[in-house]
Amino acid sequence: MNPLRVIPIALCIFLCGHARAQVQDVDTELSNLAGKLATQVNDHSKKKVAVLDFTDLQGGSSELGKYIAEQLTVNLVMGKRDFSVLDRANLKSILAEHKLTATGLIDPENAKKLGMFAGVDALILGTIIPKGSNTMVNAKIITTDTAEIVGAARAEFVTDNNVQQLASKPTAPEDITGPSQPLASTPTPEIKKQFGDLSAKIESFSLSDNNIYGGARLTLIITNSSGTETYGLAVDQDLYHNFSFHNNRGDWVEVTDVSGVEKGYSQGGNNFQGSFSDIPPKSSLIISIQGRIAWNGTKTGDYRPYRLQTVVFFSTESQGLYHNVRKYNLIVDIK
């Protein structure tokens, strides 16, 4: 054999072997990938992330995509980063509760919803691409507020038997019907909260921000669906203790004023001292609520759904007199 031909062949064998040696097993590569992503998450000052199942280029899901997401989640947590990672079981519950799918979070509006529901400000997702005897993974970091890609990283690992088996198993279709007993009641503003012939709904909710503190204005409508009865309604004079806005992240609203409804004093039980605002049959009472916000989030104006909770006193009215005064713990969620 010509010695000059042996050199290129040997060189090719060496280079191919060296390139193959650089490709590690799946767990090692995913650990390295988690480190790269964590650095970028920190660089962009993100405080809470969620890792979604990885898909193929057509958006199809497999057990491999679920495995990659699970391993990245664990690796990110073990790295003791400056940000928190949403537990994947909790993520699944939140998605089911709000009728969302993991693949649907690619849509910017759905991503924003997850940011509101779970306080997540970035998503980690990606694609799986077969590449000969190896498998390549492209990962992206997407913000939930703007759907902007703020980071990306790539990994490549050997397609061994375990990887092949995981890739060949499709995942079960996502259940978006929600759990039989939801974790928390979070009706949309359009859904009314019933109590007798009366119902309450949030008509509008606006926020203004100013550094740490901000302002809130809410319009609550109480509707009398009865065709014959007139109802009277009142709220407790002690607004600070009896009107409450809050969310799971720690943001709170101190109510400073309530108008459109009579205020009085609770005397314990269903006893109430003061006057009532009449709601004639088939009519509504509009209540305006104003408050002062203390932000606990990572940036001003960022908030989760709020829960409005207060006690209202109501009764039937006849010839100017109120009968059978009842107390109701009114809870309406604001998305």
N, C-alpha and C positions, 0 to 999 in steps of 0.2 A: 504493500500500500504506500502511496505517495505520502511522505511525512508532512508535506504542506497541507494535505487534506485532513490529516489527523488532528491538527491543531484547531481548526474551526469546529470540528465535531466535538472535541473534548471541551472546548470553550462553551459550546451550546449546552452540553450536558451539565457543566458546572453552573452556568447561569440559570438554567431551568431548575436545577436542584436547589440553588440558593433562593430563587423566587418562591419555590414551594415551601422552603423552610420558614419564610417570613409569614406565611399564612398559618395562624394558630387555630386551636379548637374554638368552638362557638362561645363557651363560657369565658375564656380568656379575652377574646375579642370584644365581647359585650361589656366586660369589666373596663377595658380600655376606652370603649365608646362612651360609657357612662362618665368617665373622667373628663373626656373632651366636652361633652354636653354640659356637665356641671360647671366647668370653667366659664362657658359662654353664658349660662344662666346667671351666674354671679356677676359677670361683666355687665349685664344689662339690668342688674338690680331687681331681678324677679324674686318674689318672696314665696310663691307657692305654685307648684307645677303638677300636672297630671300626665301620665304616660298612657297613650292609647295603643290599642292593638295595631301592629304593623300589618300592611296588606301587600298583595302583589300589585303589579302595574295597572291591572284592570280593577283594582279595588276589592278583589276577592280576599276572603279571610281564611286562615288555617290555624292549626294548633301551633305552628311555628311562630306565627305572628303574635299569638297570645303569649307564648313562651318568652319571646324577645322582650315584650313589654313588661312581663313579670320580673325578668332578670334585671332589666334596666331600673325598674322601680326599687328593687332590693339593693342594688349596687349604689344607687343615688342616696338611699337612706343610710347605708353602712358607711358612706363616705363622710358623714357628719358635716354636711354643707351648711351654708348660711341661709338656705331656703328649705321649706318643708315640701313633702311630696304627698299628694292625696292618695290614700289607701285605695287600691283598685276595687275592693269589695264595696267600699263606700261610694266610689265613682259609679259602679254598676247600679247601686240603689238610687243614687241621685238621677241618673239617666232614666231609669224605669219610672221613677216618681213623676218626672216632668216630660214623659213621653218622648225622649230623645234617644238616638242611637249613637254609638261611638263613631261610626263612619259618617254620620250626619253632622258631627262637630267640625268637619272640614269647612262647612258653610259658615261664613263669618258671623251671621246672626245667631246661629246655634252656639258658636264658640263664645259669643258675648253672654248668652244665657248661662252657660256653665260658669263663666266668670262671676256672674251675679249670684248664682245659686250656691256655689262652693268656695267663693273667694279665690279662685284659681286665676292667675294672671298670665300663665303661659302653658301651652300644650306641647308635648313631645310626641311626634308621630313620624311615620316613615314607610318606606317600601322595601320589599324583598325581591332581589333580582338574581335568578340562577345564572352562574357564570362558569360553564364547563364543570370541572370537578369542585368548584368552590361556590359559595353563596355570598353575594354582596348585599349590604344593608345601607341604605341612605336614610339618615335621620335629620329631621328639621325641628326647630324650636319656633313656635308661632305664638304671637301675643293674642290674648282673647279680646282685647279692646279694639284692635285695628286689623287683626288677621295678618299682620306683617311678619315675614320670616326674619328673625333676628339672629339666627344661628343655625349651623348645619355641621354634620360630621358623617364620616363614612367608616364602615368596617367590612372586613372580608374574612370569612372563615371556611374551613374545610367542610364539604358536604359529606359527612360521615353517615353511618347507618341511622344514628339517632336523629340527625337533621332531616334525612330523607323521610323517616317515618312521621315526624312532626309535620313536615311540609305536605305530606300526602293525605293528612287528615283535615277535612274542612271542619270549621266550627259550626255549632248549631246556630240557626237563625236567632237574631237578637229578639228578646221578648220586650216589647215596648208598652205592654199593657199595664205595667206597674205592679207592685206587690198587692196582695189581697187586702192588707191593712197598711196604708201608707205610713211612712215614718213620721210625717208631719203634715198638717193640713195647710196647703198653700194654694187656695183658689185664686184665680186671676181676678182683677178688679171687676170684670163684667159679671162674675158669679156672685149672687147675692147670698147673704147670711140670713136665714129665716129665724124668726122667733115669733110664733103666733101669726097674726095677720100682718105683722111688721117684718120688713126685710131691710138690710143695710148693704150698701156697696160703696166702694171707693170710686168717685167720679174722676178725680184728678189728684196727682201727687207730684209736686215739683220741689227741687232742691237747688239751693245756691251755695257756693263754697267760698270760703275766705280763710286761707291758711288752715289752721287746725279746726276752726269752728265754721259753721255755716247755718243756713236757715232752711226751714221746711214749711211748706204750705200744702194743706190737704183739704179736699172737699169730700165730705161724707154725706150720703143721701139716705135718709130713712123713709121708706115708702109704706103706706098703709094700703094693703090690697083688699081690705074689706069693702063691701058695697054699702054697708049700713052703719058700721060702728065708727065713732070718732075716738081716737086715742090721744092720750097726753103723754109726753116724753120729757124727761129731764136728766141732767147729769150732775155729778157731785161737784160742789164748789172747789174742792181740793184737787186742782188740776194736776199738780206736780206728782201726787201719789196715786191718782186714779185714772190718769191718761198716760199710756205708756207706748212709746215706739222703741223697738229694739231689733237687733238681728244677732245671729250666732257669732259674728266676728267681734262684737263689742262696741259697734257704733250705737249711739243712743240719741234720742231726741227729748229734750226737756220742753214740755208743752208750756207755752207762755200765755196763750189766749184761745178761748173757744167762743164762737159767736153763732147766733142763729138758733140757739136752744136755751131754755131757762136753766139756771144753775141753782142748786140748793145744798142741803146738808144731809148726809146719811146718818140715821140715828140707830143703826144696827138692824140686822135682819132686813125686812122689806120696808122699814119705816123711813120716811123721807120728809124733810121739812123744807117747804118752798113751793113754788108754783110749777105748772107744767105747760109745755108748748103743745097746742092742739095740732093734730094731724087729721083733717077730715077724711071721709071715705074717698078712696081712689085718688089720693094726693100724696105729696112728699114734703119732707122737711129737709132743708139744706143746711148742713152744719159746716162752718169754716174753722179749721184748726191750724194754729201756727205754733212753731216750735224752734228751738235752738239746738243745733247738732254739735256733738263732739265726735270728730272723726277718729277712728282707731285703725284705719286702713293704711296702705302703703302710699297712697297718693290722694290728694284732695278730690272729693267728688266721687270716689269709688265706693260703692256700697252694694250690699246684698239685698235681697228682699226684706222689707221691714214688716213687722207684725204690730198692728194697732190693737191695743187691748184696753178696754175701759168697762166700767159698770154703768148701765143705763137703767133708769126707773121708768116704768110705763104702766098705764092703766087705762081702762075704758072711761069715757066721759059721758055724763048724762045731766042735762040741765045745769051745766057749769060745775058739777061735782064729779070728783074722780073716785072710782071704786076699784077695789081689788088691786091695789098697787103691787106690782111685781118687780123683782130685780133680775137683770139679765147680764151675764158676763159676756160682753160683745167682743169677739175676736175676728178681725178681718186682716188677711195677709195682703201685702202690697208688693207686687213683683217689680 
